[in-house]
Amino acid sequence: MEVIIPQKIYGDRSGFNKLNKKLKSLIGDLDVSWKISITTRQWAKITLEGEDKEISANLIREEWGEIPYSLSNVNEGDIFFGRLIDLGEVGYGVYVDIGVLKPRPKDALIPLYWLKRTFGEKPVRQMIREFGWVDYLPVEIRIERVERLAQEIEAYLTEKWIKKIRGWTSDKYDKLFIVGTISENVERALVETGHSRDVRRIEELGLMETMLILKKGTHAPGIIKEIGPYIKPAKIGAIKFPRDEAET
């Protein structure tokens, strides 16, 4: 039995060990064994064997959910937890990988007209830069339109996620979005470089995606330069405020 959860393992692949520990905590007492692998698009696949495999699969789905896998499982009004992908490669919107792998891999498009209506008249690449977006960053979307014959999916960010983005880009705290390594490695890098004291809060956005909210007066570029060498090959995006604005 297989369950493909809406979490990706990539970058330094430290997510394998972290997910294994989480599974031990969740289903370790049941009569089940498991193997973790990834799909062609890096979604975490858990293969279950044993008497309690069905119970285990249900517990896993309750904990993380499951990717739709097939386009036939995607319907208008559905809400999915996906990952930004191919950022900046097109000017007409932003693509989100929600785990559609059949009949062929297909991403959902958040169209430019909706982004402009929601966040203001600016080019999509400017939004990406201002929001600190990087490939693999998790977002929650609502499916607005599905064209099965044309194999097209159009989606908008959920209200919950719009509020998050507006909050992150207006509270005057610089932020780092670190993708491709687990939060424990990020914390270790902060300790090694002596920058733990500069972080207001650490938030796990996904298995291998972490947000750091920096303290007032601490600026994203300086932290990126310091911790970057400790968390290769992770990628880092940032929300940056002007220095005088951030320190008032």
N, C-alpha and C positions, 0 to 999 in steps of 0.2 A: 504494500500500500504506500502511495506517495502523497505528500502534501507539499505544495509549493507556496511558501509564505511571502508576503509583500515586503521582504527585506533582501537586500543585495549583499553579496560578499565579493570584494574586489580590493584594489589597492594592495596593502601589505598582507591581506588575507587573514588578519588576526580575528576576523569575525567568526571563523570556523571554531576556534577554541571558545570564544565567548558564547556562541550559540549552543555549543555542546554542553557547557556548564548550565545554561538556562534550561536545556532539555533535561539534564540530570535532576535539577530542582523540580521541574514540572512533572516528569513522567518516570523518574528514576526508580520509584518504588513499584512500578507496574511490571507485569510479565511481558516485556517488550524490549527489543534491541533496535537500534537505529543507525543510519548512515547519513551523513550530510554531504551533499554535492551541490553543484550549481548548474543552472540551465545555460543555454547558449547566450542568454542576455544577463547572466550573473544573479538571477533570482535564486534564493536558497531553497534547495529541494531536500526534504527529509523523507527517507525511505524507511518504513517500519515493518518489522517482522515480530511475530509472537502472538500469544493468545489475547493480549490486551491491545492489539494494534488499532482496533476501531475506536476504543475508548481514548487511546493516546492521540489519535488523529483528531478527534473531537476537541480534546483539551488544547491541542496545538492551534486549531482553528479559532477557538475561543480566545486564546492568548494573542495571536498575531493576525488572524484572518487568513485569506487565501487569495492568490491572484486569479483573475477571471480565466486565464489561459486561452480560451477561445473567444473570438469576436461575437459568437452567438450568445455568450453569457454577459454581454455588455448591453445595457438598456438605458434609455433616457431616464434621468432622475437618480441613477445609481451614483453612489459616492465611493471613490477609490483613493487609496493612499499610494501615490506614484513617485517617480523620480524624474527631475528635470534631465533632459537629454539633448545633445547637439545644440547647446546654447549659442546664440549669435550666428548660427549658420544660415538662418533665413531672416528676412526682415518683416515677414507678415504674421509673426506670432512666436509662441514658445511651445515646444513639444514636451510632453510628459509620457514616460514609459509606465504604463499601468499593469503590464504583464500579459498583453495580448500576443500570443505566440502562434496561434492557428487562425486561419489557414496559412498565414505568414505573419511575422512580427509587424505590429502596427501600433504607432504611438498616437495619443490624443493631442489635438492642437488646441491651445488657448489662443484665440485669434487676436490680432493686433487691435481691431476695433474695440473689443471688450477690454483689453488692457488699457487703452487710451481713455475709454469711458470711465474706467474704475480708478486709474492712477494718474490721469492727466495726459495732455497732448505732448508726448515726447517719443522719440524713436525707441524701438524695442531694445536696441543695444545699450542705450542710455539707462533704461529701466534695469536691465541686467546688471550694469555696473553699480547703479545706486542701491539696488537691493542686495548686493553682495552675492548674487546667484552664481552657483557653479554646477556643472554636471553632477548628477547623483543626489543633489539636495532634495529631501522629501518635500512634497506638497500634497495637500488634499484637494481633490477636484470633484465637481459634480458634472455628470454627463448631460449635455444639452441636446446633442443630435448624433444619431448613428446612421450612416449610410452603408448598409451591408453589402450591396452590390459593388459600390465604388470603394468599399473598405475604407471609409473615412469616419473619424470620431472627432467631434467638437466638444470642448469642455470649458467650464469656467472654474476658477478657484472658489472654494466654499466660503461662506461668510466668515466662518471661524478663521480661515487662513488669511482672508483679506484684513481682518482685524489685527492678526499677528503681524503682518507685514507693515501695516500702518503704524502699529505700536513700535516695532523695531526701528522704523525709519524716522521716528519723531521724538524719541525719548532722550536724545542727546548722548546716549552711551554707545561708544564704538563697539562693534561686534565682529567676531570671527566665526565663519562657518567652515568647519574642517571635515572633509570627506575622504574616506579611504583608509581609516584606521579607527580603532575602538577608543572610547572615551578614556579608558584607563591609560592608554599610551599618551594621550594628550595631557592628562594630569601629570604623568611622569615627566614629560617634557617641560611642563611648567615648573615642577620642583627642581629639575636639573638646572634650569636656567635662572632660577630664583624669581620667577614671575607669578607664582601662585598668589602673591599678595596683591597683584594688579588685576585679578579677576574677581568680579562681583558675583557671578553665578555661572555654573556649568550646567548645560541642559542637553540631554541625549535626545536627538531628533529621530534617530534610527539606530540600527545595530552598529553601523560604521559611520554615523554622521553626528557631529557634536557642534553645539553653539556655545561660544564663550561670550558672556557679556562683561565688558571691561569696566573698570572703575573710572569715575570722572577724572580727567587729566591723564589717563592712559590711552595711548593711540595705537590703532590697529597696525600700521606699517612697522612700528618698532617691535611689536610682539611677533609678527610674522617672521621678521628677519632673525629673531632670536630662536624661536622654537622650530622653525622650518626644517633645519638640518636634523632634528631629533625625530621627526615623524615622516621621513620619506617612505613611500612615494605619495603621501597624502596631498590633496589639493586644498587650497584655502581661499575662500571668498571673504569679503569684508564690507561692512557698513561703516563708513567713515564720516565724522562730522568735522567741520572746520575747527581748528584748535581753540580760537577765542570763543566760539559758540559752545564747544564742549566743556569749557572750563568755567562758564558763568554759572 
